[in-house]
């Protein structure tokens, strides 16, 4: 029992951490877009190749504009550690989030300035004292290279201090410094001590990180396969961000010397190469942690969607097709795959395991074929165009992606179609009478007029993804979506914290036993995951709107 409670509590904490990670991660697509477009269209080698120097070359207005775009994207990537510190503190704070964010920025400066002072006093800046690459310029401070780990240490620590002390009452003589004002003060004191601690222990941690990264890198193609398999396997738990981020942003993902600077982290390496005019071929050792997503996201999962559509019952095929088409297009264009993955995850877990294996193989194949296409957030067509096609096949070998992708589409289609029929999995459109039904918009309209049959729990499942908001809007005759969600979560008094990531609500509740999955599915959820007091409700890309409307609804109830 105790072990189970500990596991549930750990899951709840990790869920909140993963949720907080999404705040800074959500910034990566726009930063990558600016950097990708700007760097591509100011790269003189590419301009010479396409004879565009006269139009876009140095001295032109267009070159100046694209240079600005590239620099804006670069400044965001160069300052991800402090962005993570502030974003995580914001996401983890229970109340008074602005104070936590400010305190995190202060603590970040304090920690690194403390480290800088100790490095100066000890003479550690001298050559040979520390490992190559151990020192970096962090927001203008020469400090230890901690990468986003430094931001995570600050964000989590400040959030804990904030939640503990933001309501503190001090003696009358110093009461002015109580409450939220105390949070930056205690954060400053604590992170002076943390800076001292990091000065002594971080070089050893750094050595361990690099050693682990080298082990992964030396594992070759098998290591790449295992990485891809685990990354997909963690999707249902919402913990995949916690897993892949260190590979993308720290020494776990390798290192490279680019234009005289030693860069750590797979994504950092790729974008440094993207911005460098001297790059002739992108590092496959870096992109091995990214390029494997493209074949199964753009080609494989749409093949699975087609398989589920062809296996649907004829009378339900039209409605199931709307759901599957929306989810497949979302996966192809943006690389957000959860709306599609959750259509079969719960009804056919073995199919999801097969999907994870195929995903791992996709990573391995891209590594073997030397594909050097990176990404900002996920492996959709947008990233493929920006970081593959526009860069040229000579630098990226992007043509291997559609070549492998065609086979992936066929494999997913044939394998999923066989499994669905062989084991009679209840994928969309195959539900038995009396089970969850899929409803068209007309069904909701008839209910609104009072002429339709009662809508069962789960009726909103057909609206996952881009269609969720529009379909459910017509169901306001009885209860709003927000009302259904709030009741499904056990009421406002049962909610400790509420947030969302790219596709799911992430909620911490006081009592998970009173959470009603049926009501949550009726509100349009594709899936509900409960571990201890952590609840994740999957809605698809519209989840941020759903979360805002739910918060507004709760706020009105409290007025």
Secondary structure, DSSP 4 states (H G I P E B T S, - for coil): -HHHHHHHHHHHHHHHHHHHHHHHHHHHHHHHHHHHHHHHTT-HHHHHHTT-HHHHSTTSHHHHHHHHHHHHHHHHHHTHHHHHHHHHHHHH-SS-HHHHHHHHHHHHHHHHHHHHHHHHHHTTTSTTSS-TT-EEEETTEEEE--HHHHHHHHHHHHHHHHHHHTT----GGGGGG-TTHHHHHHHHHHHHHHHHHHHHHHHHHHHHHHHHHHHHHHTHHHHHHHHHHHHHHTGGGT-HHHHHHHHHHSGGG-EEEETTEEEESHHHHHHHHHH-TT-SS--HHHHTTTTTHHIIIIIIHHHHHHHHHHHS-GGGHHHHHHHHHHHHHHHHHH---HHHHHHHHTT-HHHHHHHHHHHHHHHHHHHHTT-----SSS-SHHHHIIIIITT-HHHH-THHHHHHHHHHHHHHHHHHHHHHHHHT---TT-PPTTS-----HHHHHHHHTT-SPPPPTTGGGGG-GGGHHHHHHTTTTT--HHHHHHHHTT-GGGEEEEEE-SSEEEEEES-GGG--HHHHHHTT-SEEEEETTEEEEE--TTHHHHHHHHHHHHHHHH-
